Amino acid sequence: MKIIILGAGQVGASVAESLASEANDITLVDTSAEYLELLRDRLEVRTVCGNAASPYVLQDAGAEDADLLIAVTQSDQTNLCACKVAKTLFNLPTRIARLRSGDFVDYPELLNADNFAVDFSICPEQIVTDHIQRLISFPEALQVLDFADGVLSLIGVRAFEGGPLVGHPLKAIRYHLPNVEVRIAAIYRNGEAIIPEGDTTILAGDEVFCLAATVHIRQVMREMRRIDRPMRRIIIAGGGNIGFRLARSIEHDHNVKLVELQPQRTEFLATHLNRALVLKGDSTDEKLLENEGIDETDLFVALTNNEEDNIMSASLAKRMGARRTLALINRKSYVDLVQGGPIDIAVSPAQISIGTLLAHVRRGDVVAVHSLRRGAAEALEIVAHGSEKESKVVGKAIEHIALPKGATIGAIVRQIRREDGSIARHQVIMAHHDTVIQSEDHVIVFCTHKRLVRQVEKLFQVGFTFL
């Protein structure tokens, strides 16, 4: 597929890295020649330096015969204008725009073909905010992902010494949870993927990904680790877009304090938040944290625009007694370095939001794509289409499907319909070797390595389509 990516920031670079590794023809556009040179040396991509909304720049980037435009610059206006130009002048088939402001999203008619011609819009800041909210709801988890409109959940947890399942083979889970269907989708030990089988034993420290119906997920987590008490007292460092969105979304159910250094931004936050306490100060100030009761804080969330400050403040908060710490970190190498030490969870905005983009780039009817373990693995929700003659998966038992090694089918969500064709309920089916896939099933596939994704997509294709 020929793809043009506008913007070489964290999101654009992450998307380019992910798609370039899958044999796509990528052109990256940015006003910074320095950024482009660094990415050109690291990735096999073509680069064009210039204004992303300029017709001449888009022409140089190959808009005349491109399949997809992904506009993820820092400017909403540039992204919208680029989509309009791409549609009007080049009739570029599919256009995706990053929109940081909610103003345009509130008026979807502005994005239709007659106006800005945006086929799909994403707001990374809101995606990250929702991700952190789920982690607050499940304080024991490293990652919480939803599939099939929230019917099914995938939870990543670190197994602890003394957990009911730790030291026992996976097949013992049926005795611990006799009335709950659960599937261990993958296990990572010392950074290496282990394909889970019945005789596989979970060890303390393993990173375990569990699939279960959302209503049962807490029961499953109890088998892996102690259930922490709910998060009540939360301190947020950084009142930018994500910090503000998070504070606003949780302030009515939690005791929230928000620390911001810039006076003008502090005034804005104090005006637009209802119950959260806004403090002007430096989140790396030991005295400030002590005065605000850091030793009684359930969660310290570092969300400033400076990842070094986030690492420092979260590490300091942990040392001073915060029960759990989370830091926003852009560099993937930093994420792997700090998570599991003084920082309990390191969140990469680009890796979290990239899944939403990838779901609209993947071949086949891919409903959702979630990056796991900082982008090393992926979980896909794919709809199986066609008849037994047309499809390589429909009507076949899982044991007879030619999945590549390292890819596993974890679960199926099946729509149970009424006589009039409307959906009565969703049935969650944990995948076994003899489970047969039906047409229109939502199939959850776990890929331990990104390189497997392309093979899985082809397996589910009935025809060659782009969505």
Phi, psi and omega in degrees: 000140178265116188235135173251127178247122179261117181109120182251029176284199184298316181291312181299317180295320180293319178295316180299317180297317182293315185282328179294330180285353182249027172066030173271158176268105188252133169239128184250130182241133177200160178277347182264109177295329181294312178302315183296320180297318179297318182287325179295326178288329186268326183242157176271075181229154173270146182232149175226127180264126179159180180288121186296339182267358182283131178302323182290322178293317178296324177296316177299328181282352177094031183295337184296329180232023178281152178267330189211137174244127176242106183261104184230038174288173180286347185256120176301318183296318178296317181297316180293316181296319180298319179296318180295316179296317181298323180285313187290313186270328188241356182049042180295127193300313186231132185229125180242136181232139171274126179234112183280329180273143178279354185300314183288324181295329180290344179234075186301337180296337178290341184264356185287177188298333181279346182245255183275353173058048178259119180285325182206137179239147175231151174236096182305323181298320179288324178298316179294319178301314179298321179298314181293323177300319179295324178292328176292324179289330178238078187297343180276347190273152171268332181205140179228119184232142180251145175229158176052052178058037175087001180290325184239143179233146172243121183243131173259124180226158174259119182295141183246155179298126180098356177296147185307325183265346183293129182089002181239154178290156183298330181296345179285349184296332180293335178276328178285325182232072187295334184252012183235127174276124181217150178226128172276110187282324180196157176229133175244126181234118183055038177083354181258139180282137176239123178287118184288129174229172185303325183268000179293132181257132177278132178248154176302135182095347178295144172266114189244131177253120185246134174253132177199161172303140186305325182292342183254000192295326180292324176298319180294319182296329179297335180286339184261325185200169178294144177275119180286156175291157183300153176283123178245306183261119184231131174248127178251125176260116181108117182253033176287199184302315183287315179301318179293315180299318181294313180301317181294325184280338185244356188294335182279342182246355182222159173274104189247132170239134182239125183255124180224138185273325185281124183302316183295318179292325178300317179297318178299314182297316181297328181283324189260356175254146186266306186250339180294141177270121181262127182241133174271121180171180181260124184289349176265006179279112183300321181295318179298314181297321179295316181294332182266012174072047181298330181288348177249011183272132179282324183213128173250123184244114181263110188232028179286173179278357181250109185292332176295319176296322179297317179296315182294313184292321179293320178295319179295316180299319179295316180296329183271002172117002177298136184294320183214144181230146178224136181230139176274120185224127184277319185283125183298325180294327177291322181302311181295330184286320191260334185293135180096350175265232177293341177259118184289316182225126174254126185250126176258110182303318182295318182291329179287315185280341184296330181300322179296321177292316185296330179298337180260003179250330185299150174281148182086178183273076179269116184276321183213145174228126178238125174282135181239150177052054176059035174093356182288329182231168179218148171243128183242143170251111185239136177270126178278127182239163172090179179263180179298329180284327186271335188248149176274354183237328184292133179081006182247144172288149185303324181295342181258004178269132186278065177288141176292151180298129183103351176250132180227145173270117185269321184200165177229137172248117186249133178275119176266119187254154175279176181297330181277002177095349179285157182279122179275317180194171176251131179255124178268123181240116175286133188286132171236173186299331183258008178291130182259130180275134178252160177299139180078004173294143171267114187254127180263115182246130180253123179248117183289341177224141182300330184296345181277344188299316183300319180294320180294318179300315180297324181298325184269356182284134171269315174229175181269101182229155173243136177241000000 
